[in-house]
Amino acid sequence: MRLIYLGTGGWIFERGDDQVIAAPFFSNPGLLKTGLLPIHSDLDVVDQFMSRYDVSRAQVILVGHAHYDHLMDVPRIALEHAPGARILGSRTVKNTLGTWSGIGERVDEVNDIAGDQKTVGTWLRYGPGVRIMALRSLHAPHFEGYTLYKGTRVRALNAEPRWATEWLDGTTHAYLIDFLNPDESVAFRIYYQDAVAPSPLGFAPESIIRERGVDVAILVPATFDQVDWHPEAFIENLQPQRVLL
């Protein structure tokens, strides 16, 4: 099992021939630009960094919410670097990608099939060796109880968002990712979170964790002070062998 950190909230998870990409982002416009100027994916920067890794066989790209720093670079990566990958995300993710991105039809929506602490969601299969369950979560406030760029997209966009404020978060999800053995047993389990959440939102189903805990939990440290008991509550829920912050 190999976990590759891409910077920001981005990761590549690899086991054998199976590859999962999570929230890849490289463009990183500065604070002044996001506040005052139009923003866009820096295609040269995306290609420079993604070309270091062969993700041509990646089965899926995980998107936890639709803010620009989680979704803006996904079209370039999905089209040029991971051409066979599905995109897993919310209805707002799908509608933000819309018709302009060229990948809107590759989005698997999870709004209606996500699990939570008490409910087992739907496992989605990506090849014989990977299954993923979306988990209902919530984007914690950025500061003083205020969440930036909050909202949902109910219709598909036909043009790329130009401003940071147009990349609305939508419904937020965490993900439980299982890499499977040939006999369908779990070889390695990852919990992936791309936004701090107020517990129990973002929790994995207790019945699933009772059967088998998490090998690695990837938790977000930013804005932890905006919620209570982060990451302690998630560690208790997930029973992870290791935690990456």
N, C-alpha and C positions, 0 to 999 in steps of 0.2 A: 504494500500500500504506500502510495506517495502523495503527499499534500504539498502543493507549490503555492506560496503566497505571492500574489501579483501586485500588492500595494493597494491602498485604500481599503475596500472591502472585498477585493477580488481573490479568487482561489481557483486552482485546478486540482481535482481529485482524480487519481489514477490507480487502477488495479488491473493488471494484465492488459487486455484490449479495451477495457471500459474507461471512459473519460467523462467527467462532469465538470463544467465550468460554472463558477458562481460569481455574479455581480462584477464582471471585469470593467475597470474604468481607469483610463490613463490620461485623458485630456486635461482634467483638473484646471479649469479657468480660475483665475484669482478672485479674491473677495470683491475687489473693485468692479471687475468685469461682470460678475454674477449679479451685482447690485444695480449697475448702471447701463450695461451694454448687452447687445445680443450675444448669445453663446452658441457654439456648435462643436461637434466632435472634431478633434484635430486628427485627421486621417493619417498624416505622416507619423505622428507620435504613436497612435494606436498600432500602426503597422510595424514601427520600429520595435516596440516592446513585445507585441504578440508574435512576431516572427522568430523570437527566441525559442518558442515552444511549438511543437507539432500538435495542433489540436484538430487536425483534419478528420479524425475519427470520433470526435466528441459527439455524444448522443444528445446532450441537453445543456442548455444554459439556464441557470436559476436566477430569477429576479425577484427580490423580496418586496420591493415597492418601486414606484415609477418616478421618483426624483431623478434629476439629471445625472447625479453622481452615481447612479446605479443602472441607468437605462440608456443614456445618451450614446455611449460607445458600442452598445450591443448590435445595432444594425451592421456596422462595419465588420465587426468580428464574426457575426453570423454569416454574412455574405462572402467575405474574403478568406476567413481563417477556419471557420467551422461550418462548412456549407451543408452538412447533414444534420446539424443539431436542431432539435426542437427548442422552443423558448417556453419556460414554465413561469407563469405569473398570473396576476389578477386581471380582471376585466379592464381595469384602467390601463394596465400595461398593454394589453391588446389594442385598446382604442387609441392610446397614445401613439403606438407604432402605426396604426391605421393603414392607409393605402400608400403613403409616401415612402415608407421604409423598405419595401420589398420583402418584408418578413412577417407581416401581420398575420398571414395565413399559417404561419408556423408556430403560433402561440397556442399552448394548451392552458385554458383558463382553469383556475382552481377555486374561485369564489364559493362554488356550491358543493365542493367535495373535500374541503379542508377539515382536518380533525382539530381537537382541542384536548384539554386535560381529561375530560370525561367521555369523549366521543372519538372512536377510531375513524379516521378519514379514509379516503380511497387511495390505495396504492396504485401509482402509475408506473408501468414498466417501460424501460428504455433498453431494449435488447434483453438477452437472457440473463445478464449479470447485474442489472441495476433496477431497483425500485425506489420510488420517492413518494413521500406523503407530505403534502402541504399542511401547515398548522396555522390556525387563526392567531394573528398577532395584532399589534398596534404600535405605531410609531410614537415613541415618547417625545415630549416637548423638547425643542432645541434649547430654550432658555426661559426662565420665569413662567413656566406653564404654557408657552407659546410655541406652536409647531409651524414651521415655514412651509409654504407651498402646499397647503392642505386642500384636498378636494378629490373629486372623482370625475372620470370621463365616461359619459354615457353614449357618446357617438364617436365613430372612428374619424380621426383627423386625416385630412387629405394633404396637409403640409406639415413639415417639421416644426416643432415648437422653436421659437426664436429666443425667448427669454427664460431665465431660470424659473420665474413665477409660473410659466406655462407647463412646467414638468410637475404636474400634481401627483401627490403621493399615491392616492387610491387606497385600496385595502392592502394592509401589510401582512406578509406571511413569513414564517420561518419554515425550515424544511428538515425532515428526517430522511436521510439518504442511506440505503442499505446496499452494500456490495455483496452479492450472493455467491455461494458455492454451487457446483453443478447439481447437488441434491436439494437446492432451494434453501438451505440453512444460511443464516447470516454470517458472513465472513468478517465484515467490518461495518460498523454503524457510525455515521456522522450526524451530528445536529448542527445545522447552519442557521445563524441569525444575522441579518444585516441591518437591524435597527434595535436599539434598546427598547424593551417593552415592559410595561407594568404587569407583573405577575398577578394572576395565573395566565394572562394572555401570552401566547407563544409557547406554552407548555406542551410537551408531548403527552399522548394518552397514557394514563397510569397503567392500563392493562398491558400495553405494548412494552413499557419499561420494566414491568414486573417479570416479563418473559426474558428480557435481555436489555441490559443497560447500554449506554452509549460509549463507544470507544473514545471518540474525540468530540467535545463540544466546542464550537467556535462561537464565542460570545462577544458582543460589542461593548467596549469600555466607555465610549464617548457618551456624554450626557447621562451617565449612570446616576448622577445626583438629582436627576429630575423624577426618579421613581424610587420606590422603597425596595430594599432587599434584592438589589441587582449587583452581583450575579448570584448571591447566596441562594435565593429561591430556585433559580434554574439548576443549580448544582444539586440541590435536594431532589428536584423533579427528575432530572436526567440520569443521575447516578453515573457520571462519566468517569472513565479511567484517566483521561487527560482533559485539560481545559486550555484553549488558546484564546487570548484576548487581543 
